[in-house]
């Protein structure tokens, strides 16, 4: 039997020690990375609770419950950061990425422990696919929040709308993966292609602004 809280402690403990020796900026980044891991752990508990409560099977929990729970949990550290510390755009953008990266790193570690490491190609595809998916969802919500929170009348509706987009993207990814076969391969590649496209568009817009 795997106790994921024990896995979390083993990974988080050396990172917490490292925080003591880092400069302020690096310390903050690592703290958000650990927070992302913690949100992943809490998401697993909450997902298990609701799956048991509603009698959902594994596929239902993966497609219907997990996207909403995980994206909401990833949002909480960012909301706290925005409400309490009022960070700059650069600081908030960095926090968003580190929360998402911490979340998917811990998720991948747990998946690896539970399912083994014999299929390297699939693990590579899943690692990049899940990583890109969580980061895209984090960027959708986080970058959008930086925009809507400058407009008080948009805060509530804008936050809910951004969260809904992230949940939908996440649910489509999980649905394709659970289908298996070609659909699974497509699901793994969609986040990677979306991320590369986003980077390309961002660089293009940035180059036009410089000109």
N, C-alpha and C positions, 0 to 999 in steps of 0.2 A: 504493500500500500504506500502511495506517495503522499507525503505531507508537504504541500506547496509552501506552507508558512516556514518550514524548515529550510527549504530551498531559498526562500526570500531572505532569511536571516543570514545564510551563508554568503549570499551575493552582496547584501546591503552592508554587512558588518565592515568589511575592508574599505568599502566606499565611504562610510561614515568616518572611519579613521583618516582616510585620505583628505577629507574635507578640512580637517584641523590644520593641514599643512599647505593648503592652497591659498592663493590670493582671493580677494573679494569676488571678482567676476567669475573665476573658475569655480569657487565654492558655491555660488548661486546656481550655476549651470548643473553641477553635480547634484545639488539638492533637488532640482526639478527632475533630474533623471531618476533619482531614488523615489521621488513623489510619483512619477509615472509608473514605476514598478509597484509601488504600494496601491495605486488605483487599480492595477491589473489584478492584484491579489484580492482586493475588496470586491472587484467585479465578479471574480470566480465564486466568492461566497454568496453574493446577491443573486447571481444567475442560478446557482444551485438551489437557493431558497425558493425562488419563484418557479423554477422548473418543478420542484417538489410540490409546491402549493397548487399549481395548476395541472399537475400530472402530465407535463410536457415530456415528450421523448427527446432523444439527443438531437435529431434534425430540427424539431420545433424550437428547442432551446437555442440552437446555433443560429437559425435564420430569423426567428421572431423575437427572442428575448435578448440575446447577446449584443446585437448592434445597438439597441436603445440603451441598455445598461452600460456598456463599455464607453460609448461616446459621451454619455452623461457624466460618467465618472472621470473621464479625461478632461472634461470641461471644468470640473470643480476647482482644481488648483489654479487654473488660469483666471477664473472668476475671483477667487480669493486674492490673487496677486493684483488684479486690476482694481478691486475694491479697496484694498488696504494700503498698497504701496504706490499706486498711480505711476507705473513705470513708463519709461520712454518707449517709443515705437520699437527701437532696436532691442531693448531689454525684453519687451513682451514677446517679440518674434522669436527670440532665442529661447525663452521659457517654453513657448508653445512646442517648438521642435524637440526640446529635451524631454518634456513630459511624454510626447508621443513616442519618442525613441526608447525611453525607459519602459513604457508600457509594452511595446512590441518585443523588446529584448527579453523581458521576463516571460512573456507569452510564448516566445519561441523556445526558451530554455525548458519550460514546463512541457511543451509539445514534444521536444526532443527526449526528455526523460521518460515520458509516457509511451512514445511510439518507437523509440530506438533511432539509431543513426545509420542503418544499413543502406537506405536509398539516398545516396548523396545528391543525385541530380534533382530528385523531388524536393529534398531539403533546401537546396540552393534556390530552386524556383519558389518554394514557399517562403523562404527567408526574405528574398527580394520582394515577392508579391505582398506578403503581410506587412513588411516594413514600409513599402511604398503606400499601401492602403491606409495604414494608421497615420502616417505622416501627412498624406493628402487630406484625410478627414480632420486632422489636427490643424492644418493650415487653413482649410475651408472655414472652420469655426473660429480659430484664433485670429487670422487676418481680418475676417469679417467683423469680429468683435471690436477690433481696433477702429474700424470705420463707424459702426453703429453706436459705439459708446461715446462718440463725440457729438452725437445727436440724441438728446434725452428722450425725445418722442419715439425713437426707434429702438431703444434699449431692449424692452421686453419682447416685442414682436420680432425684432431683428435677431435676437439671440435664439428664440424658438425656431425661426425659419432656418437659420444656419445649422442648428442642431439637427433639424429634420433632414436637411440635405446630406449631412454627414452620416446620419443613421441609414438613409436610403442607399447611399453609395456602399456603406459597410454591409448592409443586408444583401445587396446584389452580389457582392464579392463572396459572402458566405454561402449564398444560394447556389452559385455556380460551382463552388468548391465541393459542396455536398452532393452535387449531381454526378460528379465523376466523369471520366472519359474526356472527350474534346471540350465539353463545357468547363471542366475543371481547369484544363490548360488555358482556355480563354480567360477564365476568372483570374488566374495567376498573373497573366500578362497585362490585363487591363490597367491595374494600378501603376505598373512600371511604365507603360506607354503614356498614361495620363501624367505621371510625374515628369517624364522626359519632355513631354509636350509643354507642360507648365514652365519648366526651366527654360526651354527654348523661347517661348513667348515672352517671358520675363526679361531675358537677355536682349531680345529684339526691341522691346519697349524702352529698356534702359539705354540702349545704343541710340535710339531715336531722340531720347531726351537730351543726351550728351551733344548730339549734333545741333 
